[in-house]
């Protein structure tokens, strides 16, 4: 459902909308399950993730490789 909700927020005409719906349809057809995990970080809620005192409160990119990969 999160993907379907996200598709509604992507600009119309974007290839991503079609791809999201195709993925959801495929998941239904194959009867696979997709889950998500949301954690409630207890940082300073008046600051965005990148401005937290502890940078490890939220998941973040720590390195970018030359081929575009991240870790």
C-alpha positions in Angstrom: 0.0 0.0 0.0 2.9 2.4 0.6 4.0 2.0 -3.0 0.5 2.7 -4.2 0.3 5.8 -2.0 3.7 7.0 -3.2 2.6 6.6 -6.8 -0.1 9.2 -6.2 2.6 11.7 -5.1 4.9 11.2 -8.1 4.3 13.7 -10.9 1.8 12.4 -13.5 3.3 11.2 -16.7 6.4 9.8 -14.8 7.5 6.3 -15.8 7.8 5.6 -12.1 4.0 5.6 -11.6 3.6 2.9 -14.2 6.5 0.9 -12.8 5.1 1.1 -9.3 1.7 -0.2 -10.4 3.3 -2.9 -12.4 5.4 -4.0 -9.4 2.3 -4.1 -7.1 0.4 -6.1 -9.8 3.2 -8.6 -10.1 3.4 -9.0 -6.3 -0.3 -9.7 -6.2 0.0 -12.2 -9.1 2.9 -14.0 -7.5 1.3 -13.8 -4.1 4.5 -12.4 -2.5 4.6 -10.2 0.6 6.4 -6.9 0.8 6.9 -5.4 4.2 8.3 -2.1 5.5 9.8 -1.2 8.8 9.5 2.3 10.3 11.3 3.1 13.5 10.5 6.1 15.7 13.9 7.7 16.3 14.1 9.6 19.5 16.3 12.4 18.3 15.5 16.1 18.5 12.2 16.2 16.6 12.6 19.9 15.8 15.6 19.1 13.6 15.7 17.2 10.3 17.6 13.9 10.2 20.8 15.4 8.8 21.0 18.0 11.6 20.7 15.6 14.6 23.4 15.7 17.3 23.9 12.0 16.9 24.3 11.2 13.2 23.5 7.5 13.8 20.0 8.2 15.1 18.7 7.8 11.5 19.8 5.6 8.6 22.1 7.6 6.4 24.7 7.3 3.6 28.2 7.2 5.0 30.1 6.6 1.8 29.6 6.8 -2.0 31.6 4.6 -4.3 32.8 5.6 -7.7 30.2 3.4 -9.4 27.3 5.1 -7.6 26.9 2.6 -4.9 26.4 3.6 -1.3 27.0 2.2 2.2 
